Amino acid sequence: MTATAVPVPDREVLRPARLRPADMVRVGAVGLRTRPLRAFLSALGIAIGIAAMVAVVGISSSSRADLDRALAALGTNLLTVGPGSTLTGGQSQLPSPAERMVAGIDGVESVSAVGRIPDAKVYRNDRIPEVQTNGLATYAARTSLRSTVGAELADGTWLNAATARYPAVVLGAAAAERLGVGHAGQDTQVLVGGRWFTVVGILQRAPLAPELDAAALVGWPVAARELGFDEHATTVYTRSTEASVEAVRAVLAATANPEAPSEVQVSRPSDALAARRATDEAFTGLLLGLGAVALLVGGVGVANTMVISVLERRAEIGLRRSLGATRGQIRGQFLAESLLLSALGGLGGAVLGLGVTTGYALYQGWPTAVPPWALAGGVAATLLIGGLAGLYPAIRAARLSPTEALATP
């Protein structure tokens, strides 16, 4: 009988169990739960940086949204004409028919004007020293001025054909505040050019005509009769159709003063608001840089936390390696812990920044406008910072050999 060889089965090769992503997240969360205070402080550093970035972008966007809303309400088709400088450096003067000539330009919808009365000082009563003028100016105003510049009344009424002939005055917002006048009425009077004028109205602040805020506005006829006004306009305001604004602007100087157009200044008040918006954007860039620095500091905090965590948990790492955990699994555990820590800080910072923006916008009366990209970008930035900050500690943990780690006291 011949003996037959019995095949010996190969020994089964044991492979380490694979960790699913969900398991990796749970393992990474263990380190955060066992050290809650340290995790909270590290996440707080990230949250402050993200909150700063989101709040800066949100507040700036809300401010611009309010400015856009104001421009839409006031219109960007207001142009102003005023006297410039003469060739000798003196102050020029608009000719008397300038207002009428400007009104004849094609595309101009409405025209109004004011004329400054330099010798008519404004006082609350006759006991105030003459030198204490509070920086207030007196203007003769056309009755069409308020509708042309888009000014709103805070109290009382505007000048009309009747009150423009009598000692009645409308105060700008800053003028009323400096004079201590809180309301308009028959019993409220101020001294204008040595004569008593009844305050019939108070204006709100005029964004497109800020010179009116610190002014006392009286009727054109009474200014000529009682205050020595020479009836020369110092500023002519024009409203044009949106399509013809630039064409009107090009001919305004030559129309207002045909003999010396170079001595006329033409401006578009909304351009100043647009310049302010550009300044806000530059300021936003600066603050974003500060927010980025705060975010970087938070990332350093995460890296520091993870490095200390690796040093403190060498025994745990050695035990896991002895039980079969691979270097990749150890690396994934600490990287997941770092990403979770950063995600908590990023989400908390986004919520905090949104809350700060909303509260500040409500306080200022602005619409709340936080761009979605700011929230998403903030969270994405924290994950990127967290991943980079946790990469070195994760690699360092994975390189520890089981014997070296278990031998650590």
Salt bridges, closest charged atoms under 4 A:
ASP23 OD2 - ARG20 NE 3.25
ASP23 OD1 - ARG26 NH2 2.24
ASP66 OD1 - ARG69 NH2 2.86
ASP68 OD1 - ARG277 NH1 2.11
GLU99 OE1 - ARG142 NE 3.11
ASP126 OD1 - ARG127 NH1 3.93
GLU177 OE1 - ARG205 NH2 3.70
ASP213 OD2 - ARG205 NH1 3.93
GLU226 OE1 - ARG195 NE 3.16
GLU226 OE2 - ARG225 NE 3.30
ASP230 OD2 - HIS232 ND1 3.77
GLU246 OE2 - ARG268 NH1 2.85
ASP271 OD2 - ARG249 NH1 3.34
GLU312 OE1 - ARG35 NE 3.29
GLU312 OE1 - ARG38 NH1 3.01
GLU316 OE1 - ARG313 NE 3.00
GLU337 OE1 - ARG313 NH1 2.86
GLU404 OE2 - ARG314 NH2 3.49
